[in-house]
Amino acid sequence: MPSGGSARPSDEGWSRPPRCGCRSDADRLAKVARAEMKITHRLGRTPTERELAEETGHEPAKLLTSLIDGLAPWQALIMRLRFGLDGYAPHTPRQIAGQMGLTPYWVRQLNKESVSR
């Protein structure tokens, strides 16, 4: 790489947090995400926190809130909007995309990446 230049734009402020070795939290988060998709498909709407709790056996809001604190700020916002955390109402990927200037596909990909951490 030439001196004074960089191979790509700076990611300052958007760096990925270190991965924690806590697979059980990641597994529970993935279980909540799968349940959310399953219920959405079955009911044709975003599930309530109570429906997610019944499906997974966890309190999703508490689990998600604790896990999203380790995400990049934009990923954390997408998770808060998607699952209706911290005072936000639950949003669909299309609604989030419209608010953030992204495509619904990209919102789903970011949500999937956040869940897989």
C-alpha positions in Angstrom: 0.0 0.0 0.0 1.4 3.4 -0.9 2.4 5.7 1.9 -0.2 8.2 2.9 -3.0 6.2 1.3 -5.3 3.5 2.5 -6.8 0.5 0.8 -10.3 1.4 1.9 -12.2 4.1 3.7 -11.9 4.4 7.4 -14.2 2.3 9.5 -13.6 4.5 12.5 -16.7 4.6 14.7 -18.2 1.6 12.9 -15.8 -1.1 14.0 -17.0 -4.5 14.9 -17.0 -5.3 18.6 -14.9 -8.3 19.7 -16.8 -11.6 19.6 -17.6 -13.0 23.0 -17.0 -16.6 23.6 -20.5 -16.9 25.0 -22.2 -19.2 22.6 -25.2 -19.8 24.8 -26.3 -16.1 24.5 -25.8 -16.3 20.7 -27.8 -19.5 20.5 -30.7 -18.0 22.6 -30.6 -14.9 20.4 -30.8 -17.0 17.2 -33.7 -19.0 18.8 -35.6 -15.7 19.4 -34.9 -14.6 15.8 -36.1 -17.9 14.4 -39.2 -17.8 16.5 -39.9 -14.2 15.4 -39.7 -15.3 11.7 -41.8 -18.4 12.3 -44.6 -16.4 14.1 -44.5 -13.6 11.5 -44.9 -16.2 8.8 -47.7 -18.0 10.6 -49.7 -14.8 11.7 -48.7 -12.4 8.9 -47.6 -9.8 11.4 -44.8 -9.0 13.8 -45.2 -11.0 17.0 -45.6 -9.4 20.4 -43.1 -9.9 23.1 -45.4 -12.2 24.9 -45.8 -14.4 21.8 -42.0 -14.6 21.5 -41.6 -15.4 25.2 -44.2 -18.3 24.8 -42.5 -19.6 21.7 -38.9 -19.5 23.1 -39.3 -19.9 26.8 -37.2 -16.7 27.3 -38.0 -13.1 27.9 -36.8 -11.8 24.5 -36.7 -8.1 25.3 -34.3 -8.6 28.2 -32.2 -11.1 26.3 -32.0 -8.9 23.2 -31.3 -5.7 25.1 -28.3 -7.3 26.9 -26.9 -8.7 23.7 -27.3 -5.7 21.4 -25.1 -3.6 23.6 -22.1 -5.3 22.1 -23.1 -4.5 18.5 -22.1 -1.6 16.3 -24.4 1.5 16.8 -26.2 1.0 13.4 -26.7 -2.7 14.0 -28.0 -2.0 17.5 -30.5 0.5 16.2 -31.7 -2.0 13.6 -32.2 -4.6 16.3 -34.0 -2.2 18.6 -36.3 -1.1 15.7 -36.9 -4.7 14.5 -37.8 -6.2 17.9 -39.4 -3.1 19.5 -36.8 -2.6 22.3 -36.0 0.4 24.4 -39.3 2.2 23.7 -39.4 1.6 20.0 -42.4 0.0 18.4 -41.6 -3.2 16.4 -40.9 -2.4 12.8 -40.7 -4.6 9.6 -37.5 -4.6 7.6 -39.3 -2.5 5.0 -40.2 0.2 7.6 -36.6 0.2 8.9 -35.2 0.4 5.4 -37.4 3.4 4.7 -36.3 5.2 7.8 -32.6 4.5 7.4 -32.3 4.8 3.6 -31.5 1.2 3.0 -33.1 -1.7 1.1 -35.3 -4.2 3.0 -32.8 -6.9 1.8 -29.9 -5.1 3.4 -31.8 -4.6 6.7 -32.5 -8.4 6.8 -28.9 -9.1 6.1 -27.7 -6.8 8.9 -30.3 -8.3 11.2 -29.1 -11.8 10.3 -25.5 -10.8 10.9 -26.3 -9.3 14.2 -28.1 -12.4 15.3 -25.2 -14.7 14.3 -22.7 -12.8 16.4 
